[in-house]
């Protein structure tokens, strides 16, 4: 039986990584086999491209940035995501294509239709069974990120960039309400995880 594909999304500082770790444990307690991965990344090539796109010293054209994201994604799908799903493992991914719509289209200004074309080409119809968008105010996310690490190339952007990114995520949630669930990431960690449990059970268990 094919595994489920769950992606977690949100602006930097929304708490995705914390909740991804919790969700992995929650599923494993129910004897679900889990593959945890991330984008960009997840493969040798993907991790190399991740270093490039996050490097503060890089000056990338927005379309170059988007194409690198999809190059990493194509390899990720071929090497990790599809094989895991076909083996029956559930795939939990920290970011996927919704992030490209939010960051590269809404944030950087690339036409939405260009990202849609790349999505169709690279994914060949594959979409997550569930996407959870952790929604938080850009100012809150920025404060959280700055408290734990040096800002990367995206995290050093100004607040207006993150307001556009958040609006991009909200647009995707409106366009795909059957797949994307929005959770208020201003809640307590335990409160968020209770909501996440309900959402996963409703969609996937």
N, CA and C atoms as an extended XYZ file, in Angstrom:
615
Properties=species:S:1:pos:R:3:atomname:S:1:resname:S:1:resid:I:1 pbc="F F F"
N         0.846       -1.190        0.000 N   UNK     1
C         0.000        0.000        0.000 CA  UNK     1
C         0.886        1.247        0.000 C   UNK     1
N         0.541        2.213       -0.855 N   UNK     2
C         1.320        3.437       -0.948 CA  UNK     2
C         1.267        4.203        0.364 C   UNK     2
N         2.412        4.789        0.731 N   UNK     3
C         2.470        5.604        1.926 CA  UNK     3
C         1.819        6.961        1.710 C   UNK     3
N         1.639        7.706        2.775 N   UNK     4
C         1.090        9.055        2.721 CA  UNK     4
C         2.222       10.074        2.630 C   UNK     4
N         1.951       11.165        1.942 N   UNK     5
C         2.926       12.237        1.746 CA  UNK     5
C         2.409       13.476        2.463 C   UNK     5
N         3.101       13.878        3.529 N   UNK     6
C         2.696       15.025        4.339 CA  UNK     6
C         3.801       16.073        4.311 C   UNK     6
N         3.440       17.306        3.993 N   UNK     7
C         4.418       18.389        3.974 CA  UNK     7
C         4.047       19.442        5.010 C   UNK     7
N         5.067       20.035        5.604 N   UNK     8
C         4.880       21.084        6.599 CA  UNK     8
C         5.467       22.375        6.056 C   UNK     8
N         4.681       23.446        6.149 N   UNK     9
C         5.064       24.725        5.557 CA  UNK     9
C         4.910       25.859        6.554 C   UNK     9
N         5.572       26.965        6.260 N   UNK    10
C         5.466       28.162        7.077 CA  UNK    10
C         6.675       29.042        6.872 C   UNK    10
N         6.547       30.306        7.217 N   UNK    11
C         7.687       31.211        7.113 CA  UNK    11
C         8.730       30.799        8.137 C   UNK    11
N         9.937       31.301        7.989 N   UNK    12
C        10.999       31.000        8.939 CA  UNK    12
C        10.573       31.445       10.339 C   UNK    12
N        10.770       30.540       11.302 N   UNK    13
C        10.380       30.831       12.671 CA  UNK    13
C         8.986       30.355       13.036 C   UNK    13
N         8.308       29.673       12.104 N   UNK    14
C         6.947       29.198       12.386 CA  UNK    14
C         6.936       27.941       13.242 C   UNK    14
N         8.081       27.259       13.369 N   UNK    15
C         8.157       26.078       14.222 CA  UNK    15
C         7.999       24.762       13.506 C   UNK    15
N         8.144       24.761       12.187 N   UNK    16
C         7.953       23.541       11.392 CA  UNK    16
C         8.819       22.373       11.869 C   UNK    16
N        10.093       22.638       12.091 N   UNK    17
C        11.027       21.557       12.424 CA  UNK    17
C        10.645       20.885       13.734 C   UNK    17
N        10.275       21.678       14.736 N   UNK    18
C         9.841       21.129       16.022 CA  UNK    18
C         8.633       20.227       15.842 C   UNK    18
N         7.655       20.690       15.063 N   UNK    19
C         6.427       19.928       14.888 CA  UNK    19
C         6.639       18.719       13.979 C   UNK    19
N         7.586       18.812       13.063 N   UNK    20
C         7.916       17.667       12.218 CA  UNK    20
C         8.480       16.528       13.067 C   UNK    20
N         9.361       16.852       13.975 N   UNK    21
C         9.933       15.838       14.864 CA  UNK    21
C         8.844       15.195       15.722 C   UNK    21
N         7.937       16.026       16.239 N   UNK    22
C         6.848       15.492       17.056 CA  UNK    22
C         5.949       14.578       16.226 C   UNK    22
N         5.608       15.001       15.009 N   UNK    23
C         4.723       14.211       14.156 CA  UNK    23
C         5.351       12.871       13.799 C   UNK    23
N         6.651       12.864       13.557 N   UNK    24
C         7.343       11.609       13.267 CA  UNK    24
C         7.190       10.629       14.433 C   UNK    24
N         7.385       11.118       15.643 N   UNK    25
C         7.234       10.268       16.811 CA  UNK    25
C         5.796        9.811       17.008 C   UNK    25
N         4.856       10.707       16.782 N   UNK    26
C         3.431       10.387       16.906 CA  UNK    26
C         3.048        9.237       15.971 C   UNK    26
N         3.515        9.275       14.745 N   UNK    27
C         3.185        8.237       13.771 CA  UNK    27
C         3.905        6.927       14.081 C   UNK    27
N         5.168        7.025       14.482 N   UNK    28
C         5.905        5.808       14.796 CA  UNK    28
C         5.295        5.070       15.990 C   UNK    28
N         4.720        5.793       16.925 N   UNK    29
C         4.031        5.154       18.045 CA  UNK    29
C         2.834        4.339       17.573 C   UNK    29
N         2.305        4.699       16.411 N   UNK    30
C         1.184        3.969       15.813 CA  UNK    30
C         1.657        2.978       14.759 C   UNK    30
N         2.942        2.646       14.836 N   UNK    31
C         3.564        1.640       13.974 CA  UNK    31
C         3.490        2.016       12.493 C   UNK    31
N         3.572        3.301       12.225 N   UNK    32
C         3.672        3.798       10.853 CA  UNK    32
C         5.144        3.973       10.515 C   UNK    32
N         5.571        3.423        9.394 N   UNK    33
C         6.961        3.598        8.953 CA  UNK    33
C         7.091        4.990        8.336 C   UNK    33
N         8.107        5.735        8.778 N   UNK    34
C         8.224        7.151        8.417 CA  UNK    34
C         9.582        7.450        7.793 C   UNK    34
N         9.560        8.260        6.744 N   UNK    35
C        10.761        8.831        6.152 CA  UNK    35
C        10.690       10.340        6.337 C   UNK    35
N        11.657       10.909        7.042 N   UNK    36
C        11.683       12.354        7.296 CA  UNK    36
C        12.728       12.989        6.387 C   UNK    36
N        12.342       14.061        5.694 N   UNK    37
C        13.248       14.695        4.754 CA  UNK    37
C        12.952       16.191        4.687 C   UNK    37
N        13.663       16.906        3.808 N   UNK    38
C        13.466       18.350        3.738 CA  UNK    38
C        13.770       18.863        2.347 C   UNK    38
N        13.267       20.080        2.084 N   UNK    39
C        13.582       20.766        0.835 CA  UNK    39
C        13.974       22.213        1.127 C   UNK    39
N        14.914       22.763        0.336 N   UNK    40
C        15.760       21.978       -0.567 CA  UNK    40
C        16.669       21.062        0.242 C   UNK    40
N        16.967       19.911       -0.327 N   UNK    41
C        17.807       18.946        0.375 CA  UNK    41
C        17.311       17.537        0.153 C   UNK    41
N        17.633       16.657        1.098 N   UNK    42
C        17.158       15.295        1.041 CA  UNK    42
C        18.000       14.341        0.225 C   UNK    42
N        18.858       14.859       -0.647 N   UNK    43
C        19.783       14.063       -1.445 CA  UNK    43
C        21.134       14.764       -1.427 C   UNK    43
N        22.154       14.089       -1.942 N   UNK    44
C        23.481       14.712       -2.002 CA  UNK    44
C        23.426       15.988       -2.840 C   UNK    44
N        22.795       15.898       -4.016 N   UNK    45
C        22.667       17.083       -4.871 CA  UNK    45
C        21.816       18.150       -4.195 C   UNK    45
N        20.703       17.722       -3.606 N   UNK    46
C        19.808       18.681       -2.968 CA  UNK    46
C        20.463       19.440       -1.842 C   UNK    46
N        21.280       18.752       -1.053 N   UNK    47
C        21.963       19.430        0.053 CA  UNK    47
C        23.023       20.404       -0.468 C   UNK    47
N        23.668       20.044       -1.582 N   UNK    48
C        24.647       20.953       -2.188 CA  UNK    48
C        23.950       22.214       -2.701 C   UNK    48
N        22.797       22.038       -3.345 N   UNK    49
C        22.040       23.189       -3.840 CA  UNK    49
C        21.478       24.007       -2.686 C   UNK    49
N        21.127       23.352       -1.598 N   UNK    50
C        20.636       24.063       -0.408 CA  UNK    50
C        21.687       25.044        0.092 C   UNK    50
N        22.938       24.600        0.137 N   UNK    51
C        24.011       25.481        0.592 CA  UNK    51
C        24.132       26.713       -0.301 C   UNK    51
N        23.940       26.510       -1.598 N   UNK    52
C        24.040       27.634       -2.534 CA  UNK    52
C        22.918       28.638       -2.303 C   UNK    52
N        21.662       28.152       -2.241 N   UNK    53
C        20.538       29.091       -2.164 CA  UNK    53
C        20.429       29.764       -0.793 C   UNK    53
N        21.006       29.150        0.247 N   UNK    54
C        20.949       29.770        1.581 CA  UNK    54
C        22.172       30.619        1.906 C   UNK    54
N        23.200       30.555        1.059 N   UNK    55
C        24.455       31.265        1.306 CA  UNK    55
C        24.246       32.775        1.149 C   UNK    55
N        24.514       33.509        2.216 N   UNK    56
C        24.315       34.967        2.188 CA  UNK    56
C        25.212       35.662        1.181 C   UNK    56
N        26.304       35.014        0.777 N   UNK    57
C        27.230       35.637       -0.175 CA  UNK    57
C        26.759       35.503       -1.623 C   UNK    57
N        25.753       34.640       -1.863 N   UNK    58
C        25.278       34.408       -3.223 CA  UNK    58
C        24.351       35.533       -3.676 C   UNK    58
N        24.551       35.965       -4.923 N   UNK    59
C        23.646       36.926       -5.555 CA  UNK    59
C        22.965       36.216       -6.719 C   UNK    59
N        21.815       35.621       -6.448 N   UNK    60
C        21.124       34.817       -7.452 CA  UNK    60
C        19.963       35.592       -8.063 C   UNK    60
N        19.824       35.463       -9.390 N   UNK    61
C        18.618       35.972      -10.035 CA  UNK    61
C        17.432       35.171       -9.489 C   UNK    61
N        16.273       35.799       -9.254 N   UNK    62
C        15.129       35.066       -8.714 CA  UNK    62
C        14.747       33.820       -9.505 C   UNK    62
N        14.846       33.882      -10.842 N   UNK    63
C        14.484       32.710      -11.638 CA  UNK    63
C        15.533       31.612      -11.515 C   UNK    63
N        16.788       31.997      -11.369 N   UNK    64
C        17.833       31.004      -11.096 CA  UNK    64
C        17.534       30.298       -9.784 C   UNK    64
N        17.165       31.065       -8.782 N   UNK    65
C        16.822       30.510       -7.470 CA  UNK    65
C        15.686       29.501       -7.594 C   UNK    65
N        14.634       29.862       -8.332 N   UNK    66
C        13.485       28.973       -8.498 CA  UNK    66
C        13.869       27.705       -9.245 C   UNK    66
N        14.686       27.833      -10.269 N   UNK    67
C        15.102       26.666      -11.042 CA  UNK    67
C        15.977       25.730      -10.208 C   UNK    67
N        16.811       26.290       -9.358 N   UNK    68
C        17.613       25.451       -8.459 CA  UNK    68
C        16.709       24.688       -7.491 C   UNK    68
N        15.665       25.346       -7.008 N   UNK    69
C        14.720       24.668       -6.123 CA  UNK    69
C        14.081       23.472       -6.819 C   UNK    69
N        13.684       23.670       -8.065 N   UNK    70
C        13.032       22.582       -8.788 CA  UNK    70
C        14.018       21.514       -9.245 C   UNK    70
N        15.265       21.896       -9.491 N   UNK    71
C        16.280       20.886       -9.800 CA  UNK    71
C        16.492       19.977       -8.589 C   UNK    71
N        16.613       20.581       -7.422 N   UNK    72
C        16.748       19.796       -6.191 CA  UNK    72
C        15.506       18.946       -5.972 C   UNK    72
N        14.338       19.504       -6.261 N   UNK    73
C        13.072       18.773       -6.053 CA  UNK    73
C        12.957       17.575       -6.984 C   UNK    73
N        13.375       17.730       -8.229 N   UNK    74
C        13.272       16.611       -9.174 CA  UNK    74
C        14.116       15.432       -8.696 C   UNK    74
N        15.323       15.726       -8.232 N   UNK    75
C        16.205       14.676       -7.716 CA  UNK    75
C        15.616       14.066       -6.442 C   UNK    75
N        15.076       14.901       -5.593 N   UNK    76
C        14.470       14.465       -4.341 CA  UNK    76
C        13.300       13.518       -4.591 C   UNK    76
N        12.461       13.865       -5.535 N   UNK    77
C        11.317       13.013       -5.869 CA  UNK    77
C        11.772       11.658       -6.396 C   UNK    77
N        12.770       11.695       -7.282 N   UNK    78
C        13.241       10.457       -7.907 CA  UNK    78
C        13.986        9.555       -6.932 C   UNK    78
N        14.788       10.146       -6.059 N   UNK    79
C        15.679        9.361       -5.198 CA  UNK    79
C        15.089        9.020       -3.832 C   UNK    79
N        14.198        9.874       -3.334 N   UNK    80
C        13.736        9.706       -1.955 CA  UNK    80
C        12.213        9.568       -1.862 C   UNK    80
N        11.496       10.571       -2.333 N   UNK    81
C        10.062       10.649       -2.053 CA  UNK    81
C         9.270        9.524       -2.713 C   UNK    81
N         9.377        9.397       -4.025 N   UNK    82
C         8.597        8.359       -4.714 CA  UNK    82
C         8.972        6.946       -4.259 C   UNK    82
N        10.272        6.600       -4.156 N   UNK    83
C        10.608        5.255       -3.684 CA  UNK    83
C        10.064        4.958       -2.278 C   UNK    83
N        10.139        5.951       -1.381 N   UNK    84
C         9.625        5.748       -0.029 CA  UNK    84
C         8.122        5.513       -0.042 C   UNK    84
N         7.396        6.335       -0.792 N   UNK    85
C         5.941        6.182       -0.868 CA  UNK    85
C         5.564        4.827       -1.451 C   UNK    85
N         6.264        4.434       -2.502 N   UNK    86
C         5.956        3.157       -3.148 CA  UNK    86
C         6.259        1.964       -2.248 C   UNK    86
N         7.205        2.129       -1.322 N   UNK    87
C         7.539        1.050       -0.383 CA  UNK    87
C         6.559        0.972        0.782 C   UNK    87
N         5.652        1.941        0.871 N   UNK    88
C         4.689        1.975        1.955 CA  UNK    88
C         5.047        2.900        3.097 C   UNK    88
N         6.198        3.551        3.019 N   UNK    89
C         6.603        4.497        4.060 CA  UNK    89
C         5.857        5.810        3.894 C   UNK    89
N         5.518        6.427        5.015 N   UNK    90
C         4.973        7.783        4.972 CA  UNK    90
C         6.135        8.764        4.878 C   UNK    90
N         6.015        9.767        4.026 N   UNK    91
C         7.050       10.777        3.861 CA  UNK    91
C         6.605       12.066        4.536 C   UNK    91
N         7.416       12.540        5.477 N   UNK    92
C         7.199       13.826        6.136 CA  UNK    92
C         8.274       14.772        5.632 C   UNK    92
N         7.864       15.837        4.976 N   UNK    93
C         8.833       16.728        4.327 CA  UNK    93
C         8.709       18.152        4.856 C   UNK    93
N         9.836       18.685        5.291 N   UNK    94
C         9.940       20.074        5.737 CA  UNK    94
C        10.067       20.949        4.496 C   UNK    94
N         8.939       21.500        4.063 N   UNK    95
C         8.768       22.316        2.856 CA  UNK    95
C         8.672       21.450        1.599 C   UNK    95
N         7.886       21.998        0.643 N   UNK    96
C         7.767       21.403       -0.689 CA  UNK    96
C         7.388       22.534       -1.634 C   UNK    96
N         6.617       22.255       -2.659 N   UNK    97
C         6.393       23.250       -3.710 CA  UNK    97
C         5.603       24.464       -3.239 C   UNK    97
N         4.756       24.323       -2.232 N   UNK    98
C         4.046       25.503       -1.729 CA  UNK    98
C         5.030       26.575       -1.287 C   UNK    98
N         6.189       26.150       -0.778 N   UNK    99
C         7.218       27.115       -0.381 CA  UNK    99
C         7.756       27.878       -1.582 C   UNK    99
N         7.847       27.220       -2.728 N   UNK   100
C         8.355       27.903       -3.924 CA  UNK   100
C         7.359       28.947       -4.407 C   UNK   100
N         6.071       28.617       -4.350 N   UNK   101
C         5.057       29.627       -4.679 CA  UNK   101
C         5.156       30.810       -3.712 C   UNK   101
N         5.351       30.526       -2.429 N   UNK   102
C         5.378       31.588       -1.429 CA  UNK   102
C         6.640       32.438       -1.518 C   UNK   102
N         7.809       31.776       -1.561 N   UNK   103
C         9.076       32.505       -1.506 CA  UNK   103
C         9.502       33.059       -2.870 C   UNK   103
N         9.488       32.222       -3.880 N   UNK   104
C        10.008       32.668       -5.182 CA  UNK   104
C         8.975       33.437       -6.005 C   UNK   104
N         7.693       33.065       -5.892 N   UNK   105
C         6.680       33.809       -6.640 CA  UNK   105
C         6.210       35.024       -5.843 C   UNK   105
N         5.527       34.796       -4.723 N   UNK   106
C         5.017       35.929       -3.946 CA  UNK   106
C         6.150       36.788       -3.390 C   UNK   106
N         7.205       36.149       -2.893 N   UNK   107
C         8.301       36.893       -2.295 CA  UNK   107
C         9.194       37.587       -3.291 C   UNK   107
N         9.668       36.839       -4.294 N   UNK   108
C        10.641       37.369       -5.261 CA  UNK   108
C         9.993       38.017       -6.479 C   UNK   108
N         8.726       37.695       -6.740 N   UNK   109
C         8.041       38.345       -7.849 CA  UNK   109
C         7.992       37.556       -9.141 C   UNK   109
N         8.365       36.272       -9.120 N   UNK   110
C         8.247       35.439      -10.323 CA  UNK   110
C         6.772       35.151      -10.583 C   UNK   110
N         6.370       35.173      -11.837 N   UNK   111
C         4.971       34.946      -12.181 CA  UNK   111
C         4.474       33.616      -11.627 C   UNK   111
N         3.320       33.644      -11.017 N   UNK   112
C         2.696       32.446      -10.435 CA  UNK   112
C         2.602       31.326      -11.475 C   UNK   112
N         2.271       31.719      -12.722 N   UNK   113
C         2.077       30.731      -13.790 CA  UNK   113
C         3.382       30.012      -14.134 C   UNK   113
N         4.508       30.680      -13.985 N   UNK   114
C         5.795       30.022      -14.261 CA  UNK   114
C         6.054       28.911      -13.238 C   UNK   114
N         5.743       29.177      -11.964 N   UNK   115
C         5.925       28.153      -10.943 CA  UNK   115
C         4.943       27.010      -11.173 C   UNK   115
N         3.729       27.329      -11.595 N   UNK   116
C         2.749       26.280      -11.898 CA  UNK   116
C         3.248       25.373      -13.027 C   UNK   116
N         3.874       25.965      -14.045 N   UNK   117
C         4.402       25.171      -15.160 CA  UNK   117
C         5.514       24.243      -14.696 C   UNK   117
N         6.409       24.756      -13.869 N   UNK   118
C         7.484       23.924      -13.333 CA  UNK   118
C         6.925       22.825      -12.431 C   UNK   118
N         5.904       23.152      -11.660 N   UNK   119
C         5.259       22.166      -10.788 CA  UNK   119
C         4.710       21.005      -11.620 C   UNK   119
N         4.002       21.310      -12.698 N   UNK   120
C         3.433       20.255      -13.546 CA  UNK   120
C         4.531       19.397      -14.165 C   UNK   120
N         5.593       20.035      -14.624 N   UNK   121
C         6.678       19.313      -15.297 CA  UNK   121
C         7.422       18.388      -14.326 C   UNK   121
N         7.825       18.937      -13.199 N   UNK   122
C         8.687       18.202      -12.277 CA  UNK   122
C         7.917       17.154      -11.469 C   UNK   122
N         6.704       17.461      -11.069 N   UNK   123
C         5.975       16.567      -10.160 CA  UNK   123
C         5.103       15.542      -10.874 C   UNK   123
N         4.796       15.789      -12.122 N   UNK   124
C         4.016       14.838      -12.917 CA  UNK   124
C         2.752       14.395      -12.179 C   UNK   124
N         2.070       15.354      -11.583 N   UNK   125
C         0.805       15.067      -10.920 CA  UNK   125
C         0.899       14.712       -9.452 C   UNK   125
N         2.096       14.459       -8.943 N   UNK   126
C         2.229       14.104       -7.530 CA  UNK   126
C         2.012       15.335       -6.651 C   UNK   126
N         1.118       15.195       -5.685 N   UNK   127
C         0.879       16.241       -4.697 CA  UNK   127
C         0.836       15.601       -3.308 C   UNK   127
N         1.139       16.366       -2.280 N   UNK   128
C         1.010       15.824       -0.920 CA  UNK   128
C        -0.428       15.401       -0.627 C   UNK   128
N        -0.564       14.396        0.220 N   UNK   129
C        -1.891       14.028        0.713 CA  UNK   129
C        -2.392       15.075        1.693 C   UNK   129
N        -1.461       15.704        2.384 N   UNK   130
C        -1.789       16.744        3.359 CA  UNK   130
C        -0.631       17.718        3.449 C   UNK   130
N        -0.971       18.999        3.467 N   UNK   131
C         0.012       20.044        3.752 CA  UNK   131
C        -0.483       20.845        4.948 C   UNK   131
N         0.368       21.014        5.941 N   UNK   132
C         0.025       21.816        7.116 CA  UNK   132
C         0.815       23.112        7.048 C   UNK   132
N         0.090       24.212        7.004 N   UNK   133
C         0.712       25.539        6.981 CA  UNK   133
C         0.627       26.132        8.383 C   UNK   133
N         1.792       26.332        9.007 N   UNK   134
C         1.868       26.941       10.330 CA  UNK   134
C         1.958       28.457       10.137 C   UNK   134
N         0.881       29.136       10.455 N   UNK   135
C         0.764       30.564       10.167 CA  UNK   135
C         1.176       31.393       11.373 C   UNK   135
N         2.111       32.290       11.138 N   UNK   136
C         2.584       33.172       12.206 CA  UNK   136
C         2.900       34.529       11.598 C   UNK   136
N         2.762       35.587       12.374 N   UNK   137
C         3.091       36.925       11.895 CA  UNK   137
C         4.577       36.996       11.543 C   UNK   137
N         4.935       37.675       10.450 N   UNK   138
C         6.347       37.770       10.066 CA  UNK   138
C         7.245       38.294       11.174 C   UNK   138
N         6.763       39.251       11.951 N   UNK   139
C         7.579       39.809       13.031 CA  UNK   139
C         7.883       38.758       14.095 C   UNK   139
N         6.905       37.922       14.390 N   UNK   140
C         7.095       36.858       15.371 CA  UNK   140
C         8.076       35.819       14.860 C   UNK   140
N         7.904       35.410       13.597 N   UNK   141
C         8.814       34.430       13.015 CA  UNK   141
C        10.242       34.929       12.981 C   UNK   141
N        10.407       36.196       12.625 N   UNK   142
C        11.757       36.770       12.560 CA  UNK   142
C        12.410       36.770       13.941 C   UNK   142
N        11.658       37.166       14.967 N   UNK   143
C        12.204       37.206       16.326 CA  UNK   143
C        12.609       35.814       16.788 C   UNK   143
N        11.801       34.811       16.464 N   UNK   144
C        12.128       33.438       16.849 CA  UNK   144
C        13.400       32.969       16.148 C   UNK   144
N        13.504       33.235       14.848 N   UNK   145
C        14.675       32.785       14.084 CA  UNK   145
C        15.948       33.429       14.592 C   UNK   145
N        15.884       34.731       14.836 N   UNK   146
C        17.076       35.459       15.264 CA  UNK   146
C        17.554       35.016       16.633 C   UNK   146
N        16.666       34.438       17.429 N   UNK   147
C        17.037       34.034       18.786 CA  UNK   147
C        17.812       32.723       18.821 C   UNK   147
N        17.807       31.968       17.696 N   UNK   148
C        18.434       30.640       17.721 CA  UNK   148
C        19.594       30.483       16.740 C   UNK   148
N        19.724       31.362       15.736 N   UNK   149
C        20.796       31.158       14.763 CA  UNK   149
C        21.064       32.437       13.975 C   UNK   149
N        22.220       32.438       13.300 N   UNK   150
C        22.544       33.530       12.395 CA  UNK   150
C        21.618       33.450       11.177 C   UNK   150
N        21.113       34.573       10.704 N   UNK   151
C        20.182       34.536        9.572 CA  UNK   151
C        20.852       34.061        8.288 C   UNK   151
N        20.142       33.198        7.531 N   UNK   152
C        20.643       32.771        6.220 CA  UNK   152
C        20.194       33.781        5.167 C   UNK   152
N        20.372       33.427        3.903 N   UNK   153
C        20.093       34.370        2.818 CA  UNK   153
C        18.627       34.817        2.782 C   UNK   153
N        17.720       33.948        3.150 N   UNK   154
C        16.302       34.310        3.186 CA  UNK   154
C        15.955       35.046        4.474 C   UNK   154
N        16.494       34.567        5.582 N   UNK   155
C        16.149       35.148        6.881 CA  UNK   155
C        16.647       36.573        7.052 C   UNK   155
N        17.603       36.981        6.215 N   UNK   156
C        18.089       38.354        6.314 CA  UNK   156
C        17.209       39.344        5.546 C   UNK   156
N        16.190       38.832        4.846 N   UNK   157
C        15.285       39.714        4.107 CA  UNK   157
C        14.481       40.595        5.061 C   UNK   157
N        13.993       41.717        4.538 N   UNK   158
C        13.219       42.650        5.345 CA  UNK   158
C        11.795       42.129        5.574 C   UNK   158
N        11.108       42.763        6.510 N   UNK   159
C         9.767       42.330        6.881 CA  UNK   159
C         8.783       42.305        5.740 C   UNK   159
N         8.902       43.255        4.795 N   UNK   160
C         7.961       43.299        3.672 CA  UNK   160
C         8.045       42.037        2.830 C   UNK   160
N         9.242       41.489        2.672 N   UNK   161
C         9.418       40.238        1.935 CA  UNK   161
C         8.609       39.135        2.604 C   UNK   161
N         8.695       39.027        3.914 N   UNK   162
C         7.989       37.961        4.624 CA  UNK   162
C         6.486       38.177        4.660 C   UNK   162
N         6.060       39.425        4.593 N   UNK   163
C         4.617       39.663        4.482 CA  UNK   163
C         4.109       39.140        3.135 C   UNK   163
N         4.899       39.332        2.085 N   UNK   164
C         4.505       38.797        0.773 CA  UNK   164
C         4.531       37.267        0.785 C   UNK   164
N         5.544       36.699        1.421 N   UNK   165
C         5.637       35.235        1.504 CA  UNK   165
C         4.415       34.671        2.228 C   UNK   165
N         4.052       35.273        3.345 N   UNK   166
C         2.881       34.794        4.080 CA  UNK   166
C         1.629       34.886        3.218 C   UNK   166
N         1.483       35.977        2.484 N   UNK   167
C         0.321       36.118        1.611 CA  UNK   167
C         0.331       35.049        0.513 C   UNK   167
N         1.522       34.681        0.050 N   UNK   168
C         1.626       33.608       -0.937 CA  UNK   168
C         1.137       32.287       -0.377 C   UNK   168
N         1.512       31.997        0.844 N   UNK   169
C         1.027       30.774        1.499 CA  UNK   169
C        -0.494       30.808        1.659 C   UNK   169
N        -1.022       31.941        2.085 N   UNK   170
C        -2.463       32.049        2.278 CA  UNK   170
C        -3.200       31.897        0.948 C   UNK   170
N        -2.623       32.413       -0.124 N   UNK   171
C        -3.234       32.234       -1.445 CA  UNK   171
C        -3.284       30.756       -1.820 C   UNK   171
N        -2.181       30.041       -1.602 N   UNK   172
C        -2.157       28.604       -1.906 CA  UNK   172
C        -3.193       27.857       -1.057 C   UNK   172
N        -3.345       28.254        0.199 N   UNK   173
C        -4.337       27.604        1.059 CA  UNK   173
C        -5.750       27.837        0.533 C   UNK   173
N        -6.010       29.031        0.006 N   UNK   174
C        -7.330       29.303       -0.579 CA  UNK   174
C        -7.541       28.498       -1.858 C   UNK   174
N        -6.480       28.333       -2.643 N   UNK   175
C        -6.587       27.611       -3.906 CA  UNK   175
C        -6.711       26.101       -3.714 C   UNK   175
N        -6.187       25.573       -2.596 N   UNK   176
C        -6.170       24.125       -2.374 CA  UNK   176
C        -6.693       23.782       -0.974 C   UNK   176
N        -7.947       24.139       -0.684 N   UNK   177
C        -8.482       23.904        0.673 CA  UNK   177
C        -8.636       22.430        1.022 C   UNK   177
N        -8.715       21.564        0.002 N   UNK   178
C        -8.864       20.132        0.266 CA  UNK   178
C        -7.566       19.505        0.766 C   UNK   178
N        -6.451       20.170        0.526 N   UNK   179
C        -5.131       19.623        0.868 CA  UNK   179
C        -4.434       20.404        1.968 C   UNK   179
N        -4.570       21.711        1.973 N   UNK   180
C        -3.800       22.565        2.887 CA  UNK   180
C        -4.636       22.945        4.111 C   UNK   180
N        -4.134       22.588        5.278 N   UNK   181
C        -4.742       22.957        6.554 CA  UNK   181
C        -3.870       24.021        7.213 C   UNK   181
N        -4.492       25.098        7.682 N   UNK   182
C        -3.765       26.174        8.337 CA  UNK   182
C        -3.919       26.064        9.845 C   UNK   182
N        -2.786       26.119       10.547 N   UNK   183
C        -2.776       26.068       12.015 CA  UNK   183
C        -2.127       27.351       12.535 C   UNK   183
N        -2.764       27.974       13.500 N   UNK   184
C        -2.227       29.195       14.117 CA  UNK   184
C        -0.981       28.840       14.921 C   UNK   184
N         0.175       29.281       14.449 N   UNK   185
C         1.441       28.955       15.105 CA  UNK   185
C         1.772       29.893       16.251 C   UNK   185
N         0.827       30.770       16.629 N   UNK   186
C         1.018       31.622       17.803 CA  UNK   186
C         0.596       30.908       19.080 C   UNK   186
N        -0.057       29.755       18.942 N   UNK   187
C        -0.514       28.977       20.085 CA  UNK   187
C         0.687       28.361       20.802 C   UNK   187
N         0.441       27.727       21.938 N   UNK   188
C         1.494       27.004       22.641 CA  UNK   188
C         1.906       25.783       21.826 C   UNK   188
N         3.092       25.257       22.100 N   UNK   189
C         3.561       24.071       21.373 CA  UNK   189
C         2.586       22.917       21.555 C   UNK   189
N         2.134       22.691       22.780 N   UNK   190
C         1.206       21.584       23.015 CA  UNK   190
C        -0.133       21.818       22.324 C   UNK   190
N        -0.580       23.069       22.298 N   UNK   191
C        -1.830       23.387       21.616 CA  UNK   191
C        -1.731       23.147       20.123 C   UNK   191
N        -0.611       23.542       19.537 N   UNK   192
C        -0.391       23.332       18.106 CA  UNK   192
C        -0.351       21.840       17.793 C   UNK   192
N         0.316       21.082       18.636 N   UNK   193
C         0.444       19.648       18.371 CA  UNK   193
C        -0.875       18.914       18.530 C   UNK   193
N        -1.751       19.380       19.413 N   UNK   194
C        -3.091       18.790       19.503 CA  UNK   194
C        -3.854       19.024       18.200 C   UNK   194
N        -3.743       20.237       17.666 N   UNK   195
C        -4.417       20.538       16.400 CA  UNK   195
C        -3.814       19.724       15.255 C   UNK   195
N        -2.491       19.578       15.270 N   UNK   196
C        -1.811       18.800       14.231 CA  UNK   196
C        -2.272       17.344       14.271 C   UNK   196
N        -2.411       16.798       15.465 N   UNK   197
C        -2.889       15.418       15.608 CA  UNK   197
C        -4.277       15.259       14.988 C   UNK   197
N        -5.166       16.197       15.278 N   UNK   198
C        -6.531       16.139       14.732 CA  UNK   198
C        -6.519       16.189       13.215 C   UNK   198
N        -5.711       17.077       12.665 N   UNK   199
C        -5.637       17.254       11.210 CA  UNK   199
C        -5.104       15.988       10.535 C   UNK   199
N        -4.053       15.409       11.095 N   UNK   200
C        -3.455       14.204       10.494 CA  UNK   200
C        -4.426       13.034       10.570 C   UNK   200
N        -5.097       12.872       11.679 N   UNK   201
C        -6.072       11.769       11.810 CA  UNK   201
C        -7.193       11.949       10.801 C   UNK   201
N        -7.678       13.182       10.660 N   UNK   202
C        -8.790       13.419        9.731 CA  UNK   202
C        -8.415       13.143        8.288 C   UNK   202
N        -7.196       13.505        7.897 N   UNK   203
C        -6.805       13.370        6.497 CA  UNK   203
C        -6.194       12.014        6.149 C   UNK   203
N        -5.481       11.415        7.085 N   UNK   204
C        -4.591       10.317        6.706 CA  UNK   204
C        -4.766        9.013        7.487 C   UNK   204
N        -5.359        9.049        8.664 N   UNK   205
C        -5.446        7.833        9.480 CA  UNK   205
C        -6.873        7.289        9.536 C   UNK   205
